[in-house]
Amino acid sequence: MSLLRRRKAPENEIEPKPDVEEDDKKKTKKNVKAQKWSCIDSCCWFVGCICCAWWILLFLYNAMPASFPQYVTEKITGPLPDPPGVKLQKEGLKAKHPVVFIPGIVTCGLELWEGHQCAEGLFRKRLWGGTFGEVYKRPLCWLDHMTLDNETGMDPPGIRVRPVSGLVAADYFAPGYFVWAVLIANLARIGYEEKTMYMAAYDWRLSFQNTEVRDQTLSRIKSNIELMVATSGGKKAVIVPHSMGVVYFLHFMKWVEAPAPMGGGGGPDWCAKHIKAVMNIGGPFLGVPKSIAGVFSAEARDIAVARALAPGVLDTDLFHFQTLEHIMKMSRTWDATLSMIPRGGETIWGGLDWSPEEGYSPCKSKSRDDAAQILAHHENRTTDSKEKFYSYGRFISFGKDAVEAHPSDLKRIDFRGAVKGSNVANNTCDVWNEYLDMGVSGAKAVEEYKVYTAGEIVDLLNFVAPKMMARGSAHFSYGIADDLDDPKYSHYKYWSNPLETKLPNAPDMEIYSLYGVGIETERAYVYKRIPTAGCNIPFQIDTSADEEDEGSCLKAGVYTVDGDETVPALSSGFMCAKGWRGKTRFNPSGVKTYVREYYHAPPANLLEGRGTQSGAHVDMMGNFALIEDIMRVAAGGASEDLGDPQRILCSSSKFFSHRERRLRSIPFLYRHDSV
């Protein structure tokens, strides 16, 4: 009994419960394990839900009536306008003049006709355009076949890649991404078919004259135009080039007149007999600043921003694939890219102390201030002025300070005579590029020059890309002719430069410049040098360079101006608005020229796709107003039949009038100008 009493606990004392404590510990361990796996479980569920939702939406999209997206869009935005083809069909317009399309760079498909062992099974399959499936399956093999010979700019041994033929060559760039398809479909509404439309496909990697040497492309264009004109009862052709196709057709118009063997032997009146109108879409007549960044560092604003968002992804050897280095090695064999280097030097694009955009809002299509006051301000400014300064004429600047420095404060060390020296043996790098031969000393010399204007860009590219420029200098020129009657300008290297050649003797022919405005377009770049002894490209756009001043439009190391997102308005509109207007020395026969601008309006909702009022460089190929203008001319209309006169010179008139005073001070540019 005493033992039982001893064991009995007092009433106010709680006896320990070992089983309960052990259960609590086990539950705690389970909760910890659950917490460890909860994140993974959540991710799995999230991915699973997205996949299920995607397949459900895809099923519903394919199951719903074809008219449903239009029905929903009309409920949101109201009734949609008729497509141009339907509208003009109701008006009674019919197909009249044969139409020839000249695609731009990269938009024309390329297919394999002969290749190496790694390309087994790809005969006549698209290497460029289409699904791009082979890029993902065998990227190094694809790069090998898309690269031209670095010495000749032609086919490498054992490889033949050729342009796709027919309208399918450039109707779609990729599934669902139209280029010419919308225009072709609308032309078909008024009676056009394949026999009255011709896609002048060409290998956009080659220099223009080499497309004739290798593929006889220029001869094929000439023969097809002659055939279409003959079979249509003598009705002249309407030519519709886009992007680089614009300067390619400029080259063609001189080639077809020139005597054989350099030219096509058509004679000086060939264009007058066969061409009614040339309707240029987004034409880089005077070049594209974006092409400079592409050659210099294999990047542009979009790539630079991507690098800033994901540091190291493009700069390192990711899975043994140095992305930008491979792109540079390939693209520096594409001589056609040199056709878009800015032309006209500082006369057109500005210098250290001026640029055409002064007094005009650089990234909007409305005048920011009174142009005359700003022009007088810059012309009256003394060289001793130390105020904050920047000029869009400085295409490449190393550091934001170099952009804003007054010309008298710039301390520049000439790079042209700098000694190059490789610091890395070529066999240590997976991807060879010319920067390896230039070495650290050459890269440092480029940086120490600080600022490069349009007059110095060609020298810079000769320094950093000597092999490419050695080939390109035989095919392209970037100056302004003082005497167009000089026999040297009969050489094909000058034919694609509108400042070094004359328009054809065809007074009844019409030339249109159709381009978008209202989108920020790359104009100049702020760079930095990357100190490295490795194999990477030593120069990058400095994405940390920003400017709060709204007028400067400096974002992520890129200065922007008004344009179509790729080509500035200056390049697209100047020749038709001023250089060719009336009887000038560049247009002695007085070919009629017209400028039509399309202000960019983004799509109102996702169901509108890429929009029917877009002014973007490629998306504007689906712009209803542009398509209607082309169709009216093709159906026999003249410029006065196009309607909507406010679209003609709506913003470029202010812009070019502002710069006319300075440009007219250069006598050889406007000699014999009747305007």
Secondary structure, 3 states (H helix, E strand, C coil): CHHHHHHCCCCCCCCCCHHHHHHHHHHHHHHHHHHHHHHHHHHHHHHHHHHHHHHHHHHHHHHCCCCHHHHHHHHHHCCCCCCHHHHHHHCCCCCCCCEEEECCCCCCCEEEEECCHHHCCCCCCEEECCCCHHHHHCHHHHHHHHCCCCCCCCCCCCCEEEECCCHHHCCEEECCEECCHHHHHHHHHCCCCHHHEEECCCCCCCCHHHHHHHHCHHHHHHHHHHHHHHHCCCCCEEEEEECHHHHHHHHHHHHHHCCCCCCCCCCCCHHHHHEEEEEEECCCCCCCHHHHHHHHHCCCHHHHHHHHHCCCCCCCCECCECHHHHHHHHHCCCHHHHHHCCCCHHHHHCCCCCCCCCCCCCCCCCCCCCHHHHHHHHHHCCCCCCCCCCCCCEEEEECHHHHHCCHHHCCCCCCCCCCCCCCCCHHHCCCCCHHHHHHHHHHHHHHHCCEEEHHHHHHHHHHHCHHHHHHHCCCCCCCCCCCCCCHHHHCHHHCCCCCCCCCCCCCCCEEEEEEEECEEEEEEEEEEECCCCCCCCCEEECCCCCCCCCCCCEECCEEEEEEECCCEHHHHHHHHHHHCCCCECCECCCCEEEEEEEECCCCCCHHHCCCCCCCCCCHHHHCHHHHHHHHHHHCCCCHHHCCCHHHCCCCHHHHHHHHHHHHHCCCCCCCCCCC
